[in-house]
Amino acid sequence: MMARTKLLTICVSFVLSIAGLAPVSAARQMQRGAEIDSREPSGWQAYGGAIALIIGIIVLQAGLISRLLYEQRRRRYAEAQSRERMSELARANRISTVGELTASIAHEINQPLGAIRTNAETMELMLKYIDEIREIVADIRQDENRATEVIRRLRSLLRKAPFELREIDLNEVVRETIAIALTVGRPVELRSFLTAVPLPIRGDLIQLQQVILNLMMNAMDAMANLSSAERQLTVATARENNFAELSVSDAGPGVPPERLKQIFEPFFTTKAQGMGIGLSIARTIVEAHNGQIFAENQTDGGAIFRIQLPRSQR
């Protein structure tokens, strides 16, 4: 009997303990849920979409910047290649121009060399005349200097050099080029009208000489069928606002009006033996100097070519 009572007591205590624990456990779970719900959401949970969008934009911008840098490097490389090709083509044109001058140059050099030989022979026969010997020696020195100067100018014109912009005086460039053109020995009356003050520009000396010499040679060719008295070639410089202007004019028949727009195109020529690249290269060189070149007919006959180059501010 006592054992049955003890067992009943144990069962009642167990049931009561379970009944007492269940509310406590439920209350704790509700409290834990409230704590979880009261927590603030994390940064990623709150702004995850915006953060992903910003990261995407940054990646896209990085890709675009990389592409732009790549294109910039390609453009610089292409510009360097273009300048090198222009320099090579210009040099080929200079060689062609000098080839046309070869016969005249040979004749011009032979004259001072022949004078040297004659004076030397005369000096041998006149050793007893001191004054005459001095004059002969002076003539020898002058003729030798003249021949040396002709060769120096031709070598500078043929020299292969990179395109280099530097401060130069357009008047000095014209004077030097006229001296080269005079070695041709063609029967023309060459007149020059240069400004009294310098015309400073930034340019490549050799390539600008090439342009001027090409224009002068073309003018001489245009007057080939005229009499010697009619062959007048005029080279002039002027200051036009912020530009230095050079003009080369002749007394020839001029350019047919329908061909004025084509005259600077590659391989267009009116000469039977011309290649048609001289004026095209001249325009390329002038435009590389940020300048312009024009051609027009004069009212009193003949053609005139004008070049305008920006003056440098000293």
C-alpha positions as CSV (number, residue, x, y, z in Angstrom):
1,M,0.0,0.0,0.0
2,M,2.8,2.4,0.9
3,A,4.6,1.5,-2.3
4,R,1.5,2.3,-4.4
5,T,1.1,5.7,-2.6
6,K,4.7,6.5,-3.2
7,L,4.5,5.7,-6.9
8,L,1.3,7.9,-7.2
9,T,3.1,10.7,-5.5
10,I,6.0,10.5,-7.9
11,C,3.7,10.5,-11.0
12,V,1.8,13.6,-9.7
13,S,5.0,15.4,-9.1
14,F,6.2,14.6,-12.6
15,V,3.0,15.8,-14.2
16,L,3.1,19.0,-12.2
17,S,6.7,19.6,-13.1
18,I,5.9,19.2,-16.8
19,A,2.9,21.5,-16.5
20,G,5.1,24.1,-14.8
21,L,7.9,23.9,-17.3
22,A,5.8,24.3,-20.5
23,P,4.8,27.9,-19.9
24,V,8.3,28.9,-18.9
25,S,9.7,27.4,-22.1
26,A,7.1,29.1,-24.3
27,A,7.8,32.4,-22.6
28,R,11.5,32.1,-23.2
29,Q,10.9,31.3,-26.9
30,M,8.7,34.3,-27.3
31,Q,11.3,36.5,-25.6
32,R,14.1,35.2,-27.9
33,G,11.9,35.9,-31.0
34,A,11.3,39.4,-29.8
35,E,15.0,39.9,-29.3
36,I,15.7,38.6,-32.9
37,D,13.0,40.9,-34.3
38,S,14.3,43.9,-32.5
39,R,17.8,43.6,-34.0
40,E,18.7,46.1,-36.9
41,P,19.2,44.5,-40.3
42,S,22.9,44.3,-41.5
43,G,24.3,46.7,-44.2
44,W,24.3,44.1,-46.9
45,Q,20.6,43.2,-46.1
46,A,19.6,46.9,-46.2
47,Y,21.7,48.1,-49.1
48,G,22.7,45.0,-51.0
49,G,21.2,46.0,-54.3
50,A,22.8,49.5,-54.3
51,I,26.2,48.1,-53.4
52,A,26.0,45.6,-56.2
53,L,25.0,48.4,-58.6
54,I,27.9,50.6,-57.6
55,I,30.4,47.7,-57.9
56,G,29.0,47.1,-61.4
57,I,29.4,50.7,-62.4
58,I,33.0,50.8,-61.1
59,V,33.9,47.7,-63.1
60,L,32.3,49.1,-66.2
61,Q,34.2,52.4,-65.8
62,A,37.5,50.6,-65.3
63,G,36.8,48.7,-68.5
64,L,36.0,51.9,-70.4
65,I,39.1,53.6,-69.1
66,S,41.3,50.7,-70.1
67,R,39.8,50.8,-73.6
68,L,40.4,54.5,-73.9
69,L,44.0,54.2,-72.8
70,Y,44.5,51.4,-75.4
71,E,42.9,53.5,-78.2
72,Q,45.1,56.5,-77.1
73,R,48.3,54.4,-77.4
74,R,47.1,53.1,-80.8
75,R,46.4,56.6,-82.0
76,R,49.8,57.9,-80.9
77,Y,51.5,55.0,-82.6
78,A,49.5,55.7,-85.8
79,E,50.5,59.4,-85.7
80,A,54.2,58.5,-85.3
81,Q,54.0,56.1,-88.2
82,S,52.2,58.7,-90.3
83,R,54.9,61.3,-89.6
84,E,57.6,58.8,-90.5
85,R,55.8,57.9,-93.8
86,M,55.4,61.5,-94.6
87,S,59.1,62.2,-93.9
88,E,60.1,59.2,-96.2
89,L,57.8,60.4,-99.0
90,A,59.1,63.9,-98.7
91,R,62.7,62.8,-98.9
92,A,61.9,60.7,-102.0
93,N,60.4,63.8,-103.6
94,R,63.5,65.9,-102.7
95,I,65.6,63.2,-104.4
96,S,63.4,63.4,-107.4
97,T,63.6,67.2,-107.5
98,V,67.4,67.2,-107.2
99,G,67.5,64.6,-109.9
100,E,65.9,67.2,-112.2
101,L,68.6,69.7,-111.3
102,T,71.5,67.3,-111.8
103,A,72.6,68.6,-115.2
104,S,72.3,72.2,-114.3
105,I,74.2,71.6,-111.0
106,A,77.0,69.7,-112.8
107,H,77.3,72.7,-115.2
108,E,77.3,75.2,-112.3
109,I,80.0,73.3,-110.4
110,N,82.1,72.8,-113.5
111,Q,82.3,76.6,-114.0
112,P,84.2,77.3,-110.8
113,L,86.3,74.2,-111.1
114,G,87.3,75.3,-114.7
115,A,88.1,78.7,-113.4
116,I,90.3,77.2,-110.7
117,R,92.2,75.2,-113.3
118,T,92.7,78.2,-115.6
119,N,93.8,80.4,-112.7
120,A,96.3,77.8,-111.5
121,E,97.8,77.5,-115.0
122,T,98.0,81.3,-115.3
123,M,99.6,81.5,-111.9
124,E,102.4,79.2,-113.0
125,L,103.1,81.5,-115.9
126,M,103.0,84.7,-113.9
127,L,104.9,83.9,-110.7
128,K,107.0,87.0,-111.2
129,Y,104.0,89.3,-110.9
130,I,103.1,89.3,-107.2
131,D,100.0,91.4,-107.4
132,E,98.5,89.3,-110.2
133,I,99.2,86.2,-108.1
134,R,97.3,87.7,-105.2
135,E,94.3,88.4,-107.4
136,I,94.4,84.9,-108.8
137,V,94.6,83.3,-105.4
138,A,91.6,85.4,-104.3
139,D,89.7,84.2,-107.3
140,I,90.6,80.6,-106.5
141,R,89.4,81.0,-103.0
142,Q,86.1,82.6,-104.1
143,D,85.4,79.9,-106.7
144,E,86.2,77.2,-104.2
145,N,83.9,78.7,-101.6
146,R,81.2,78.9,-104.3
147,A,81.5,75.3,-105.3
148,T,81.6,74.2,-101.6
149,E,78.5,76.2,-100.8
150,V,76.6,74.6,-103.7
151,I,77.5,71.1,-102.5
152,R,76.6,72.0,-98.9
153,R,73.1,73.2,-99.8
154,L,72.4,70.2,-101.9
155,R,73.6,67.8,-99.1
156,S,71.4,69.6,-96.5
157,L,68.4,69.3,-98.9
158,L,69.0,65.5,-99.3
159,R,69.7,64.9,-95.7
160,K,67.4,62.4,-94.0
161,A,66.2,64.0,-90.8
162,P,63.1,63.5,-88.5
163,F,60.3,66.1,-88.6
164,E,61.5,68.7,-86.1
165,L,59.7,72.0,-85.3
166,R,62.0,74.8,-84.1
167,E,62.1,78.6,-84.1
168,I,63.1,79.9,-87.5
169,D,62.8,83.0,-89.6
170,L,60.7,82.5,-92.8
171,N,62.7,85.2,-94.6
172,E,66.0,83.3,-93.9
173,V,64.4,80.1,-95.2
174,V,63.4,81.9,-98.4
175,R,66.9,83.4,-98.9
176,E,68.6,80.1,-98.4
177,T,66.1,78.4,-100.9
178,I,66.6,81.2,-103.5
179,A,70.4,80.5,-103.2
180,I,69.8,76.9,-104.0
181,A,67.4,77.7,-106.9
182,L,70.0,80.0,-108.4
183,T,72.3,77.0,-108.9
184,V,69.9,75.7,-111.5
185,G,71.1,78.3,-114.0
186,R,67.8,78.6,-115.9
187,P,67.3,81.9,-117.7
188,V,64.7,83.6,-115.6
189,E,64.5,87.0,-113.9
190,L,64.1,86.1,-110.2
191,R,62.8,88.9,-108.0
192,S,62.4,88.7,-104.2
193,F,60.5,91.1,-102.0
194,L,61.0,90.1,-98.3
195,T,59.7,92.0,-95.3
196,A,62.2,94.3,-93.6
197,V,61.5,92.6,-90.2
198,P,61.9,88.9,-89.4
199,L,58.9,86.6,-89.7
200,P,59.4,84.1,-86.8
201,I,57.6,80.7,-87.2
202,R,57.9,77.2,-85.8
203,G,58.9,74.9,-88.6
204,D,61.1,72.3,-90.1
205,L,63.8,74.0,-92.1
206,I,64.5,71.3,-94.6
207,Q,60.9,70.5,-95.4
208,L,59.9,74.1,-95.8
209,Q,62.9,74.6,-98.2
210,Q,61.6,71.6,-100.1
211,V,58.1,73.2,-100.4
212,I,59.5,76.6,-101.6
213,L,62.0,75.0,-104.0
214,N,59.2,72.8,-105.5
215,L,57.0,75.9,-106.1
216,M,59.9,77.8,-107.7
217,M,60.8,74.8,-110.0
218,N,57.2,74.6,-111.0
219,A,57.1,78.3,-111.8
220,M,60.2,77.9,-114.0
221,D,58.7,74.9,-115.8
222,A,55.5,76.9,-116.5
223,M,57.5,79.6,-118.3
224,A,59.7,77.2,-120.3
225,N,57.9,78.3,-123.6
226,L,58.3,82.0,-123.0
227,S,61.2,84.1,-124.2
228,S,64.0,84.9,-121.8
229,A,62.8,88.4,-121.3
230,E,59.3,87.3,-120.3
231,R,60.3,84.8,-117.7
232,Q,59.8,86.6,-114.4
233,L,59.7,84.7,-111.2
234,T,58.7,86.6,-108.0
235,V,59.1,85.4,-104.4
236,A,57.6,87.6,-101.7
237,T,56.9,87.4,-98.0
238,A,54.4,89.4,-95.9
239,R,52.9,89.7,-92.5
240,E,49.1,89.0,-92.4
241,N,47.7,89.4,-88.9
242,N,48.9,86.3,-87.0
243,F,50.3,84.6,-90.1
244,A,53.5,84.8,-92.1
245,E,52.7,84.6,-95.8
246,L,54.9,83.5,-98.7
247,S,53.9,83.9,-102.3
248,V,55.6,82.5,-105.5
249,S,54.3,83.8,-108.8
250,D,55.2,83.4,-112.4
251,A,54.4,84.9,-115.8
252,G,53.3,81.7,-117.4
253,P,50.0,80.7,-118.9
254,G,48.5,80.0,-115.4
255,V,46.4,77.0,-114.3
256,P,43.2,76.0,-116.2
257,P,40.4,77.1,-113.9
258,E,38.8,73.6,-113.9
259,R,42.0,72.1,-112.6
260,L,42.6,74.5,-109.7
261,K,40.8,72.2,-107.2
262,Q,42.7,69.2,-108.4
263,I,46.2,70.6,-108.4
264,F,47.1,69.5,-104.9
265,E,45.7,65.9,-105.3
266,P,48.2,63.1,-105.4
267,F,49.5,62.0,-108.8
268,F,47.7,64.9,-110.6
269,T,50.1,66.7,-112.9
270,T,50.1,68.8,-116.1
271,K,53.8,67.9,-116.9
272,A,54.6,65.3,-119.5
273,Q,57.3,63.8,-117.3
274,G,55.9,64.8,-113.8
275,M,55.0,62.3,-111.1
276,G,52.3,64.4,-109.6
277,I,53.4,64.2,-106.0
278,G,55.3,67.5,-105.5
279,L,52.3,69.7,-104.8
280,S,50.6,67.0,-102.8
281,I,53.6,66.6,-100.5
282,A,53.9,70.4,-100.3
283,R,50.3,70.6,-99.0
284,T,51.0,67.8,-96.5
285,I,54.1,69.5,-95.2
286,V,52.3,72.9,-94.9
287,E,49.3,71.4,-93.1
288,A,51.7,69.6,-90.7
289,H,52.9,73.1,-89.8
290,N,49.3,74.1,-89.1
291,G,49.3,76.2,-92.2
292,Q,47.5,76.5,-95.6
293,I,48.5,76.6,-99.2
294,F,46.4,78.1,-102.0
295,A,46.7,78.4,-105.8
296,E,45.1,81.0,-108.1
297,N,45.5,82.7,-111.4
298,Q,46.7,86.4,-111.6
299,T,44.6,88.9,-113.4
300,D,47.5,89.9,-115.6
301,G,48.6,86.3,-116.4
302,G,50.5,83.6,-114.6
303,A,49.8,81.6,-111.5
304,I,50.5,82.5,-107.9
305,F,50.9,80.1,-104.9
306,R,50.4,81.4,-101.4
307,I,51.4,79.7,-98.1
308,Q,50.3,80.9,-94.7
309,L,52.0,79.8,-91.6
310,P,51.2,80.7,-88.0
311,R,53.7,83.3,-86.6
312,S,55.3,82.4,-83.3
313,Q,55.0,84.9,-80.5
314,R,58.4,85.9,-79.3
